Amino acid sequence: MSKTVGSVTRLLFGIVLFVGLPLLGWGVPDIPGFAGNPVRLPYVEVAALLQVLIVIKMPDVGRNRGEGKEVGGSFRFFTEARRVRGVGV
């Protein structure tokens, strides 16, 4: 996948996520009412603008997947304790 297609995909996904979910809560058939609200229209504009800026300035954010870290020491103890406690409940 080319970089442009990936950027456009991330842009559209972000806009659908950050604008689509509030729109679903408001009610999709009432899009004019959603856009006519004096608070929601600027929210849509800011959400779209921020999504564009994120895609342009940080195109690979969230794409850095490495090997991860080995959990050790006291953190391992607490992780195991949580696991055992969860089974006991």
Buried (B, 14 or more C-beta within 10 A) or exposed (E): EEEEEBBEEBBEEBBEEBBEEEBEEBEEEEEEEBEEEEEBEEBBEEBBEEBBEBBEEEEEEEEEEEEEEEEEEEEEEEEEEEEEEEEEE
